[in-house]
Amino acid sequence: MTQTDSTYFEPKVQQLYIHFNVDDHFLKLETFVKTAESAQRIMAALDDTFFQGTLEYELIVLPPEPGSFLSRLGLWVGGGITSLFAFANTEIGSTYIETLTGEPPTYWAERVGQHNREMLEDIEEWVDGLPPEEVEGLNPDASSAGPKSSALPLLEGEEACMVGAKIVVEMTRGMLDRDTTELERLGMDTGSLPDAIDARGDFYHACLEDGQVKSIGFTPEDHFPIPRNSFPERAIKPTRREKDDDEKPWHVSVESIYVTSPNWDREDQKTRNWKGKDSIRRDCYFVVEDAEFWHHVRQKDLSVDVLDNLKVQWAHQEMNGRVRNRRVLRVLEFNGDKLADPLTPEAIRAILGEFSSAVVHRDQRSLFGDG
């Protein structure tokens, strides 16, 4: 991180508040440093995963406000914003942004547009008050449309960066303040998001180690929704997939499965996989990752039979000619009832990285008419 001038950055930064509920208005240096570093690592993981590491940004420490221990981290974004808004326009990007920030991408687009309109009106009013010779001097190479037309692209660039910084700040806050189950439902296996979850764990471990921290909030107000007794659960780091598995290519297909042994305990799936038979009667073991499917399970709105039929969009890897690591990305139908449409290739890449479409062999009689 380069040295920066706070008088340049502070008016343009978006603030991430980390509010420590402590009896006295002080905090251990170790707690301050570790939590700030954890927030920085989450931002880096978001940038790496969703924006291909293209954001140009600085994270700075702002002076704490008097009367409480309110850690203020300021994020300034100076470039690379195109990839952020491109990500927001994808199906998977819209889901992540709305879940973590609490607002859909359209809200953030309106923020850019509203600020640009207000700034442009101010500039036009200022330009209209200038003598003609000064107006000419502002932009001697401009077309007959004058300097007003050239102001908008510049405003769009700066304001887009400010709104982009706000999106990243809110996504970081979402990673810290959302319940673990909500993050699991969203999916935290994508790209460098496991690094973000590890950083979240270190954040709460640092809070847990400091006995003075009674609860945590993420606004400047005295509102501390995360109590100390929830720190241990949030400090737990999930088991990562083996690196060798991550390096093997993924194959994706849509197929119908005849379930012979389900596992309705979502958290127990890694210990005991679902078991079924694929469209050519081969035994298959798999894990259902589709968050919407598990939402249906919790709501008890599935028509469960003794032997269930699933139509799924799933992925697998191969090793020595054998299928392994079957992952159901989306449950399309359950006992003939449609639940969802297939994920787009773009959404699948966000989850798996590069993949290929697997061929469903039909040289043997299928159990299902549509395979």
N, C-alpha and C positions, 0 to 999 in steps of 0.2 A: 504494500500500500504506500502510495507516494505521499509526501508532505503536502498539506493543503492549507489555504487561507480561509478561515471560517467566515470572514466577511464576504467572501465570494460565494461560498457554498450555502451558508445557512438560509438565506432567503429563498433558495431554490430546492431545498431538500424536502423529502417527505419523512415524517418522523415515525419511528417504531418505539412505542412506549413499553417499558418493562417496569411495572409498578410493584415494589416489594412491600408487603404489609409487615412492618417491624415495629416493635414498641418504641425504640429510640431511632432517631433519624440518622442512622449510619448503617453501613453494610460492610462486610468483610471484602477486602480487595479481591481475594480469590473468587468469591461468589460473583462479584461484578465482572471480572475478567472472563471467567468461564461461561457465564450466561451470554455476554456480548459475543464471545468467540463462537458459541453455539449458533446464535442468530446469524452470524456471518457465514457459517458453514451451510446453514439452511438456504440462504440466498444463493450461495455458490452452486448448491445442488439443483435449485430451481433453474438457474441460468443454464447450467450444463445440460439438464434434462429437456427443458422446454424451448430454450432459445439458442441451443447449440453453442453456448459459451460466447455469444456475440455481444452481450451487453457491455457497454463501457460505463463503469460506475465507481463511485467512491462511497465507502461507509465511514462516517465520522461520528465522534462522540460529542454530543452537545452538552452545555452546562446543565447540571441538575437544577430543577426548580426548587425554591426554598420551601421548607415546611414538611417535606416528605422525601423518601428516597425513591425518586422517579428517574430511572435510567432512560436517557433519550439518545437513541441512535438515529442519525440522519443519513438517508440514502439519496445520493445525487446520481442521476443517470444522464450521460452526455452523448450517448450514441448506441447504435445496435438495436434501435427500438422496432425496426421493421419486423424482425423475427418474432417479437413479442406479440404484435398485433396480428401477424399471420397465424400464430398459434391460437390466438383467441378466436379466430374465424373457423377453427376446426371443431368437429363434434367433441372430441376428447378434450380439447383445450377449453371449450365453453364449459364443460362439466367441471374440470379442475378449478377454473377461475371462479365460477359461481359458488362452488362448494367452499372453497377456501376464503374467498373475500366476502361472500354473502350477497354479491351483486353480479348480474349477468354481464357479458361483454358489451351489450348495447348500452348499459348504464355508463360504462367507462368511455365508450365512443361519444356519448352525449356530453360527458365532462369535457372532452377535448373541444367539441364543437361549440359549446356554450362559452368557454373561456376565449376561444378564437374570435367569436362574434363580438364579445364585449371589448376585447383588446383592439380589434380592428375598428370598432366605432370610436374608441378613444383616439386612435392614431389618425383616423380620417378627420375628426374634429380638430385635432392639433394641426394637421396639414392645411385644412381649410382656413385656419387663422394666420398662415404664413404669407408674406409677400410673394408674388409670382416668381421673382428671381431666386428666392430661397427654395421654392418648390422645385424649380428646374435644377438647382444645385444638388438636391437630395439624390437624384438618380438620373444623371445626364444620359445614360445609355438605354433608359427604359423606352418602351413603345409609347404611342400616343395615349395609352390608357393611364400613364402617369405612375407615380410612386405608390399609389394606393394598391394597385394590383400586385406589386412585388412584395408587399408586406405580409400577405397571408401565408405563403409557403414558409417564411421564416417563423411566423408565429406557430404554425402547425408543428414545425419541428421541435421548438422549445417546449410548447405545451404538451405535445405527445410524449416527450421525455419525462416531463413532470408527472403526467398521468401514468405513464409506464412505471415510474418509480413508485407511485402510490399503489399500483397493482401488485408489484413485487413485495412491498411492505405488508400489504394486507394478506397476501398469500403466505408470507413468513409468519405473520401473526396467526393465521389460520392453522398453520402447521403446529404452532405452540399451544393454541387454546382449544382446538377441536378435541372432542373425545376420541380415544384410541379406536373405538369401534367405528366411528364415522370415517376416520382416515383409512381403516382397513376396507371399509365398504367402497371407498373411492378408488383404492388400489395404490399401494406404495412399493410395488416391485419395478416400476418403470424407471429406466435410465439410472440416474444417480439418486433417486428418491430414497433408497435404503440409507445413503449417507445422511440425508436430511433427517430420517427417523433416528439414526444413531446420534446426530447432533441434538435432537429433541430429548433423547434419553439423557445425554450428558448435561443438558440444561437443567432438567428436573433433578438429576443426581446432585448437581451443585447446590440447588435449593434445599434438597433433603439434608445435605451435609452441614448446612448452616442452620443451626437450631433456632436462630432468631427470626427466620422467615416463617410467618404463620400462614400466609396465603399469597397468591399472585394474581395480578390483574394486568391488562394490556391497554388501559386507557389512562389519561391523566387524572380522572376522577377517582375518589376513594371507593372503588368498586373492585372487589377481589373475589371473582367467581371460582377460582381454583384453590380449594383448601389444601392444607398440608397433608391430610390423610390420602389425597389422590396422587401425591408426588411419587410414591413407590411404584405404582402401576404405570405411570407415565415414564418413569426412568428405565423400564425394562426395554431392552433392545431385542427385536425379533431375530430368529435364526435366519441367516442368509443362505441362499442357494449356493451350492458348490460352484466354484469358478469354472471348473471343467464343463459343467452343465451349461453355464451361460455362453460358452464359446461354441457350442454345437448349434447348427442351424435349426430353425423352427419350421415345421410344416403345418399348414392350417387347412382344415376342411370342414364341411357341413355334413353331418351324418346322424342317423337315428340309432339310438341305443336302447336295448332292452335291459332294464335294471333288475338285477337279481339280488343285490345286497346294497341298499342305500346307507348313507350315514348322515343323519339329520342334525348332527352336532358339527357346526361349521368349524369350530376350533380343533376338533379331533380328527379332521380329515387327513392331516399329515401322518398321523399314527395309524389310522385305518381308512384307506381309500374307499371310494365308492367302487362297486364291482358290477359289471354288466357284460352283455355280449353285443359286439358291433354288428354291422349289417351283413357280415358273412359268418356270423356265429362264433367269432373268436372271443375268448375271454379278454376283458380289458379292465384295467384299474385306472381311476382318474380322480382328480380333485375339481370340485366346482368352485370357480373363483368369481362367478358373475354376482355382483353385489345386489342387482335388482332381483335375481332369483331368491337370494337369501332374505330380501325384504318381503317377498311373497310368502316365504316360509314363516317368518315371524308374524306376519299378518294373518296366517292360517287361511289364506284364500286360494290354496291349491286343492284340487280334487285328487286326493291321494288314493291309489289303488294298492292291491296286494303286490302286483308286479307292475311297475311304472314304465312308461315309454317316454324317453326324452329325445327331442331333436335338438342338436347342439352345434355350435360353432366351436371347435376345439383345436388345440395345438399339441404337437408332440415333437420330441427329438428322437433320433435313432442312434444306437450304438451297437456296432458289430451286427448290423442287420436286425436288431431288435428294437421295438418301440419302447420308449421310456418317457417319464415326466409328462403324462397326458394332463392337459389343463383345459377345462371347459371355460372358455372366455365369455360365452353368451349362451344361455338356454333359450332357444327359439320357440319351442313348444313343449308343453307338459301334458301328457295323456291327450294329445290332439288339440289342446287349447293353446292358441298363440299367445306368447308372452312378450316377444320382442322381435325386432328385425336384426339381421346380421350386422356386425361391426363393419365399418368401411375399412378398406386397406390402410388408409391413413391412421385410423384409430388403432388398428392392430399393430402397426409399426411403432406407435407411441408406447404400446405395452411390451412388445417383444423385441423391437428392433427389426432388422431385415428378416423376411420369411419367404417361404415358397408355398404355393398351393399344392396340397397333397392330393393324390389321385385315390378316389374311393373305388376299390376293385369290385366289379359286379359279375365276375366270372362264376360266382356261386350264387345260389338262390338267396335273395334277401328276405329278412323277416318282415320288411316293411315295403309298401308299394313305392314310396318316394325315396327310400334309402336314406 
